[in-house]
Amino acid sequence: MMSDTEYHRPLGIGESAFEGLEEHLEDRSYEGREYRHVPDYRRGIERGTVLIDREVVRGFPKVPRALVLETGIPTQFEDRVVVEEKLNGYNVRVVCLEGERLAFTRSGMVCPFTTRIIERLVDLEALFDDHPGAMVCGEMIGPENPYTAHDYPEVDSLAFRAFDWRDRQSGEPLAVEARRERYDRYGVPQTRLFGSYDVDEAADEVLRIVEDLEAENREGVVMRSPDATTLLKYTTSASTRSDLAYAFSLPFDYGQPFMFRRLLREGFRTIEVDGSDDIARKRAHELGEAILLSMREAIDTVGDGGTVGERHTVRASSETVEALLEHLRKQGLTLEIESDRREDGDRVLTFCKRVQSSNDKIENYLEGHVVTE
């Protein structure tokens, strides 16, 4: 057990650096357990790193993005490149502390919904019995999802897919082959493995894989070195259009950097992928529709007296649903319950996270307020 002043040791920083980090930590509690977490990257410490019960739970590292595969892959990898699917959901890290399994969000908060529902989705008891220091990293996917809902044909409600295995305290990853073998042994479902490729052929293979994923409206790929210490991601145009459509459906709640980064991806993709001006124009047309039609629908909704916001449906026990609602409201979110029913012993709730800025500004502009530029 360590004192607060000794947290710097497992974090790999000096005492003075930890003192500087402390002022940026956020205090939280979960069912009587006090903990602190790093909400943003600070002093080389991963976002989402948690200090709890005198233990350190490392955050998941940033994954850089390739804009041009042909040149980007060789700058990151030396030999082989392992390609796995990147799924569109929300990132969770599951650990076992003093016999209790806890699920942390990307920013380091205990999610009461995921902590409870994970028991239904995957059996981790034997895994943690054998590997108590493991950090199970995965994606929660499916249409009944309280944070990032996306349809997958193979998922009716909500599912868990592991994509990494790390040491809880050090954050060191397990090599890809060992990780996949180990998860298979414990019956834990994983993200899809496409293959391992020589670095010189990887760009062509990834473009081929991404083309197939594009046709299925899926998100993209994560590339890893065999030892899993180097990561790189690349996403489909379908994913970018979906992101932009979502952002412009709430046009005053997502900042310019969010939009520009995604437009930048498509700009470089027109050079690497599009073989003609006609293909590039088709891409531009699809992007324009994603942006403009989503914003048009938002303005129309508010003009008709409706509300724009993030709509989600969840399916769980009543206690789990109530824990989620309390968790979201504690974060200052305004929730509107749109439907609440019982089905096969579960509570099925649809709610809207009201986004004040877009609702208010659209309404003001429709009433004649002018824009100062």
KOLVEX-377442 format. One record per residue (C-alpha): x, z, y; residue number from 1. Coordinates in steps of 0.001 Angstrom, whole numbers, plus 524288, in hexadecimal, padded with zeros to 5 digits. Layout:
% KOLVEX-377442
PT     X     Z     Y resi
PT     X     Z     Y  NUM
...
This chain:
% KOLVEX-377442
PT     X     Z     Y resi
PT 80000 80000 80000    1
PT 80524 7FCBA 80D76    2
PT 80314 80219 81B13    3
PT 7FE20 7F955 825F5    4
PT 80BD9 7F853 82B5C    5
PT 810C8 7F2CD 81E66    6
PT 8079D 7E731 81DBD    7
PT 8128C 7DF1D 82392    8
PT 81A16 7DF7A 816C4    9
PT 810B5 7D7BE 80E1C   10
PT 80D9E 7CF0D 819BF   11
PT 81C07 7CBB7 81AC2   12
PT 81D5E 7CF39 82926   13
PT 8244B 7D9EF 830AA   14
PT 81DF6 7E63E 835ED   15
PT 81E24 7E159 843E5   16
PT 817ED 7D475 83FBD   17
PT 80D47 7DBE8 8388E   18
PT 80ABB 7E41B 844A5   19
PT 808C7 7D771 84C28   20
PT 7FFB8 7D271 84191   21
PT 7F75E 7DEC5 8416F   22
PT 7F112 7DC18 84EA0   23
PT 7EBA0 7CF5A 84937   24
PT 7E5CB 7D537 83CD3   25
PT 7D709 7D695 83C05   26
PT 7D0F3 7E2DA 83637   27
PT 7C60E 7E137 82C5E   28
PT 7BF1E 7E92A 82204   29
PT 7B866 7E5C7 81565   30
PT 7AFEB 7EFE9 80EB3   31
PT 7B80C 7FAFF 8141F   32
PT 7C555 7F474 8120C   33
PT 7CCE6 7F295 81E90   34
PT 7D5F3 7E6EB 81F92   35
PT 7DCD8 7DE70 8298D   36
PT 7DF06 7CFDA 82962   37
PT 7E651 7C541 830C1   38
PT 7DBE2 7BC13 8365D   39
PT 7E5C4 7B1F3 83B2D   40
PT 7F394 7AE20 8377C   41
PT 7FD16 7B7D8 83D9A   42
PT 80BCD 7B9A1 83CB2   43
PT 80CCB 7B1C6 83042   44
PT 801EE 7B979 8298E   45
PT 7F733 7B15A 8235E   46
PT 7E9B7 7B19D 8294A   47
PT 7E0D7 7B9FF 820DE   48
PT 7EB5B 7C37F 81C77   49
PT 7E500 7D0B3 819BD   50
PT 7EA12 7DEA9 81A02   51
PT 7E117 7E6D0 8117D   52
PT 7E27F 7F334 80971   53
PT 7F127 7F330 80C55   54
PT 7F1CF 7E5AA 8060E   55
PT 7F4AE 7D844 80BAA   56
PT 7EC37 7CC87 80845   57
PT 7F2DB 7C041 80D19   58
PT 7EB83 7B5B4 81457   59
PT 7EB64 7A7B8 80F8C   60
PT 7F5B4 79F4B 81627   61
PT 7F2AF 7941F 81F57   62
PT 7F26A 78718 81856   63
PT 7F80F 77C05 82098   64
PT 7F110 76EF9 8211B   65
PT 7F6A8 7617B 81F0F   66
PT 7F1D4 75725 8289B   67
PT 7F9E2 74C4C 82245   68
PT 7FC0D 74DF6 813A2   69
PT 806BB 743D0 811DC   70
PT 80FFE 74B02 81AFC   71
PT 80A08 758A0 81A9F   72
PT 80B7B 75B28 80C0E   73
PT 81A40 7586C 80B52   74
PT 81CC2 76193 816C7   75
PT 81659 76CE2 80F6A   76
PT 819A8 76A87 8011E   77
PT 82663 76797 7FA34   78
PT 8227C 763C0 7EC6D   79
PT 81520 7654D 7E619   80
PT 8080E 766D0 7ECF6   81
PT 7FC77 76D5A 7E64B   82
PT 7EF47 768CA 7EB74   83
PT 7E2F1 7710E 7EA58   84
PT 7D59F 77014 7F0A9   85
PT 7D2B6 776B5 7FD97   86
PT 7C4CD 77BCE 7FDB3   87
PT 7BBAE 77DDF 8092D   88
PT 7B778 78C11 8092C   89
PT 7BD2A 798EA 80DC2   90
PT 7CA42 79EAC 809FE   91
PT 7CA52 7AC04 80344   92
PT 7D4E1 7B4B9 7FD89   93
PT 7D0B3 7BE3A 7F2FD   94
PT 7D90B 7CA29 7EFDC   95
PT 7D73D 7D6AC 7E827   96
PT 7DA13 7E362 7EF55   97
PT 7D86E 7F063 7E861   98
PT 7CFC3 7E9F6 7DE45   99
PT 7C6D2 7E35B 7E81F  100
PT 7C6B3 7D4B8 7EA5A  101
PT 7C605 7D080 7F892  102
PT 7C470 7C2D5 7FE2E  103
PT 7CAE5 7BFED 80B43  104
PT 7C79A 7B4BF 81465  105
PT 7D204 7ABF4 81A48  106
PT 7D2FF 7B4CE 82649  107
PT 7D499 7C119 81DF8  108
PT 7C72A 7C75A 81E3F  109
PT 7C0F5 7CC9B 811E7  110
PT 7B511 7C41A 80F7C  111
PT 7AA88 7CCB0 80962  112
PT 7A2F7 7C0CE 804AC  113
PT 7AE94 7BA9E 7FDAD  114
PT 7B366 7C7AB 7F876  115
PT 7A652 7C98C 7F1C9  116
PT 7A31F 7BB8E 7EDB3  117
PT 7B09A 7B88C 7E808  118
PT 7AD50 7C169 7DC7D  119
PT 7A22C 7B831 7D917  120
PT 7AA42 7ABC7 7DA5B  121
PT 7B6CD 7AEFA 7D31E  122
PT 7BBC4 7B9D8 7CA32  123
PT 7C8A9 7BEE4 7CFAC  124
PT 7C940 7CBD5 7C86A  125
PT 7D32E 7C7DC 7BDFF  126
PT 7DB71 7C09D 7C800  127
PT 7DCE7 7CC9D 7D0B4  128
PT 7DEEC 7D58A 7C500  129
PT 7EAB5 7CD5A 7C13B  130
PT 7EF2F 7C9F6 7CF06  131
PT 7EB14 7D4D4 7D86C  132
PT 7F383 7CF5E 7E367  133
PT 7ED57 7C1DB 7E300  134
PT 7E6AA 7BB97 7EEA7  135
PT 7DCB5 7B1C5 7E9CA  136
PT 7DB44 7A72B 7F41B  137
PT 7CFC1 79E02 7F385  138
PT 7C4C2 796B1 7FA24  139
PT 7B66E 79A6B 7FA14  140
PT 7AEB0 78DC5 7F9B5  141
PT 7A0C5 7891F 7F8A7  142
PT 7944F 78762 80079  143
PT 7904F 795C8 80065  144
PT 79BD2 79A80 8083B  145
PT 79B99 7A3A9 81406  146
PT 7A73D 79D9F 81B07  147
PT 7A9EC 78F61 81774  148
PT 79F2F 78893 80FD8  149
PT 7A24F 77B8D 80970  150
PT 79BA2 774B8 7FE32  151
PT 7A309 77286 7F18F  152
PT 79BA6 76C17 7E64D  153
PT 7A172 775AF 7DC95  154
PT 79D48 781D5 7E449  155
PT 78EFC 785C2 7E577  156
PT 790B0 79207 7ED94  157
PT 79E2E 7980F 7EF61  158
PT 7AAB6 79721 7E786  159
PT 7B8C3 79BE7 7E7DE  160
PT 7C49B 79324 7E5B2  161
PT 7D249 798ED 7E558  162
PT 7DCEC 7911F 7EC2C  163
PT 7E86E 79AA1 7ECDE  164
PT 7EDDB 7A71F 7E6D9  165
PT 7F67F 7AFBD 7EF3E  166
PT 7FC99 7BD19 7EEE8  167
PT 7F3D4 7C60D 7F6B7  168
PT 7FEC2 7CC8D 7FE4A  169
PT 80960 7C245 7FFA3  170
PT 800B2 7B644 80039  171
PT 809BF 7AF23 7F6CD  172
PT 80278 7A46A 7EF50  173
PT 8024F 7A1D2 7E0D7  174
PT 80783 79456 7DD18  175
PT 7FCAC 78A53 7DB69  176
PT 7FDFF 78850 7CCBD  177
PT 7FEC1 796F4 7CA09  178
PT 7F356 79999 7D313  179
PT 7EA8E 78F7D 7CCC4  180
PT 7EE0D 79433 7BF1B  181
PT 7EB8C 7A242 7C2E0  182
PT 7DE4B 79FB5 7C92C  183
PT 7DA54 797A2 7BD54  184
PT 7DE12 7A303 7B499  185
PT 7D502 7AC2C 7BC22  186
PT 7CA06 7A248 7BD34  187
PT 7CABB 7A10D 7CBFE  188
PT 7C605 793C7 7D0FE  189
PT 7CFD7 78C76 7D962  190
PT 7D05F 7813D 7E2F2  191
PT 7D249 773F0 7DCD0  192
PT 7E014 76FA9 7D952  193
PT 7E2B8 76129 7DBAC  194
PT 7F0B7 760D8 7D6FD  195
PT 7FF21 76278 7DA05  196
PT 8062B 75711 7E05A  197
PT 813C6 75331 7E461  198
PT 8156D 754C8 7F2FC  199
PT 817D0 74625 7F4A2  200
PT 80ACB 74271 7EE83  201
PT 802C1 74DF6 7F362  202
PT 7FDB2 74796 7FFE8  203
PT 7F797 73C1A 7F8AB  204
PT 7F1D6 7452A 7EE65  205
PT 7EC16 74E55 7F88A  206
PT 7E601 742FA 80011  207
PT 7DFD2 73E47 7F367  208
PT 7DA9B 74BE6 7F054  209
PT 7D588 74DD6 7FE21  210
PT 7CE7D 740C6 7FD9D  211
PT 7C71A 74573 7F192  212
PT 7C420 75287 7F801  213
PT 7BF4B 74B5F 8041A  214
PT 7B55D 74411 7FBE2  215
PT 7B075 75124 7F6AD  216
PT 7AFC9 75771 80435  217
PT 7B9CF 761C1 8004C  218
PT 7C3D1 76851 808F9  219
PT 7D198 76472 804E9  220
PT 7DDDA 7691E 7FE17  221
PT 7E852 77397 7FEC0  222
PT 7F600 76F94 7FAB1  223
PT 7FF71 779BD 7F560  224
PT 80D5A 77A68 7F0C6  225
PT 80DA8 77E6D 7E258  226
PT 811EE 78C37 7E63D  227
PT 8067D 78CB7 7EFF5  228
PT 80F0D 790E0 7FB5A  229
PT 80C8E 78458 80320  230
PT 7FEB2 78004 8064F  231
PT 7F903 77455 80D8C  232
PT 7EAF1 7700F 80F65  233
PT 7E424 76322 811EC  234
PT 7D589 76141 8138E  235
PT 7CBDB 7561A 8129D  236
PT 7C547 74F22 81DDA  237
PT 7B85E 753F5 8185D  238
PT 7BD13 761DC 81A9A  239
PT 7C131 75EBA 8288B  240
PT 7B429 7585A 82BB0  241
PT 7AD06 76407 825EF  242
PT 7B516 76D5C 82E3F  243
PT 7B2A0 76588 83A96  244
PT 7A41D 7643A 837CF  245
PT 7A366 772E1 83607  246
PT 7AB3E 775A0 84267  247
PT 7A2FA 76C9D 84AD1  248
PT 7966F 7723C 8454D  249
PT 79AF1 77E77 84CB3  250
PT 7A1C7 77739 857D3  251
PT 7A4BF 782CB 860B3  252
PT 7A993 78C15 85627  253
PT 7B541 784A5 850B3  254
PT 7C107 7827A 85936  255
PT 7C7FF 77608 85CB1  256
PT 7D3B8 778D5 853AF  257
PT 7CAA1 7791C 847CA  258
PT 7C56F 76BA7 84B21  259
PT 7D259 76596 84F60  260
PT 7D98D 76999 842FA  261
PT 7CF81 762A7 83AAA  262
PT 7CF70 75666 842F7  263
PT 7DE3E 75664 84214  264
PT 7DD79 7560E 83336  265
PT 7D4F5 749EF 83399  266
PT 7DD98 74354 83DA6  267
PT 7E969 7442F 834BF  268
PT 7E12B 74094 828EE  269
PT 7DD96 73395 82F4A  270
PT 7EC11 73030 82F6B  271
PT 7EF6A 7348D 8218A  272
PT 7E2E4 730DD 81A74  273
PT 7DAD9 726D8 821F7  274
PT 7DF9C 71933 81EE0  275
PT 7D893 7121D 829CC  276
PT 7D232 713D9 8370E  277
PT 7C4DA 7122F 830BA  278
PT 7C72F 71DBC 827AA  279
PT 7CC04 725ED 8331E  280
PT 7BFD5 72255 83AE3  281
PT 7B74D 72682 82F7B  282
PT 7BE67 733A0 82F6A  283
PT 7BC64 734EC 83E13  284
PT 7ADFA 731DD 83C9A  285
PT 7AC45 73C59 8322C  286
PT 7B386 74664 83A6B  287
PT 7AB5B 74317 84651  288
PT 79ECA 744DD 83EBA  289
PT 7A356 75202 83962  290
PT 7A623 756C7 8472B  291
PT 79B39 750E5 84F49  292
PT 78FBB 751A9 845F6  293
PT 79290 75FF2 842C1  294
PT 792EB 76353 85133  295
PT 7867E 75B7E 85390  296
PT 77F83 76315 848EB  297
PT 783FF 77015 84ECC  298
PT 77F1F 76C53 85C5C  299
PT 7724C 76793 856AC  300
PT 77081 7742C 84EE5  301
PT 7725E 77CE4 85AD0  302
PT 769EF 773DA 86312  303
PT 75EE0 775A6 85955  304
PT 7601E 78478 85A3F  305
PT 76832 78642 84DFE  306
PT 7751C 78D27 84BA1  307
PT 78232 78796 8479E  308
PT 78B56 78FC0 83F74  309
PT 791F5 79141 8324E  310
PT 7880A 79177 82750  311
PT 78B37 7976B 81A32  312
PT 78424 79B29 80DBC  313
PT 788F7 7A5F8 804C4  314
PT 7844D 7AA58 7F763  315
PT 787BD 7B7FA 7F275  316
PT 78245 7C581 7F02D  317
PT 77AEC 7CB67 7FB96  318
PT 785C6 7D571 7FD80  319
PT 79024 7CACE 7FE49  320
PT 78821 7C2E5 8080C  321
PT 7860C 7CEED 81095  322
PT 794A1 7D1E1 81038  323
PT 79778 7C407 814CF  324
PT 78DB2 7C4BC 82001  325
PT 79355 7D1B1 82485  326
PT 7A120 7CC20 823B8  327
PT 79D81 7C046 82C08  328
PT 79616 7C84B 83619  329
PT 7A19A 7D194 83787  330
PT 7A96E 7C5B7 83BD4  331
PT 79FF3 7C3C8 8470B  332
PT 7989A 7B854 84129  333
PT 78A4D 7B62D 84446  334
PT 782E4 7B2B4 837E3  335
PT 77581 7ACA4 836A9  336
PT 76F2C 7ADF8 8293A  337
PT 76853 7A13D 825EB  338
PT 763C3 7A409 81803  339
PT 764BE 7AF6E 80EA3  340
PT 75FBA 7AE92 800BE  341
PT 761C9 7B37E 7F2DC  342
PT 765DF 7AA42 7E815  343
PT 769D4 7ADD0 7DA1B  344
PT 76CE1 7BBC4 7DE13  345
PT 77556 7B7C5 7E9BD  346
PT 772B4 7B814 7F828  347
PT 77407 7AA7C 7FE2F  348
PT 775E2 7AB32 80CD0  349
PT 77777 7A04B 816C8  350
PT 77C82 7A46A 82407  351
PT 781BD 79E47 8306B  352
PT 78D94 7A358 837C8  353
PT 78920 7A0E2 845A8  354
PT 793A9 79B32 84E6E  355
PT 7906B 79F45 85C3C  356
PT 7990A 79612 86408  357
PT 793D4 7893B 85EA6  358
PT 785AF 78DB3 85F4B  359
PT 786D7 792AB 86D37  360
PT 78ECA 7876B 872C9  361
PT 7869F 77CBF 86C9F  362
PT 77A60 7833E 871DE  363
PT 7805C 784B0 87F73  364
PT 7849F 77676 8802B  365
PT 7775A 771CF 87B76  366
PT 7715D 779B8 88692  367
PT 779C8 772B4 89091  368
PT 78612 77AB8 89215  369
PT 79199 77244 895F2  370
PT 79F56 771EB 89072  371
PT 7AAD1 77538 89929  372
PT 7B66A 76CE9 894D0  373
